[in-house]
Amino acid sequence: MIQPPHRVTPESFDDVNEMVDRFFSGQAVLVNLAGVARETARRIIDFGSGMCYSSGGTLERITDQEYLLTPLVNQPQDPDRSPLGPAGRPPAASGVTALPVED
């Protein structure tokens, strides 16, 4: 069974350790960059992108400030089984539902 993504809300680049630990344990990570300085957010996403690339995972932009990092072991074979739900995308703004996110 696929675990729901773990939510990480870093305040500085030093906070990427939690993101890395969860990702390499096989759990998808939802990174929320709201309130993070632009340059720091860019460094975090660049780091996450490299981490995903080097391990065969994926990085997907969900919103302007949220990114989903999915490790290879957690890649859904069926798009309806995505950690985000059916079709792998959050529902349209008019029918927003909460994602199952572990804090």
Salt bridges, closest charged atoms under 4 A:
GLU18 OE2 - HIS6 NE2 2.55
GLU60 OE2 - ARG89 NH1 2.52
ASP64 OD1 - ARG61 NH2 3.01
GLU66 OE2 - ARG7 NH1 3.14
GLU102 OE2 - HIS6 ND1 3.75
GLU102 OE2 - ARG22 NH1 2.88
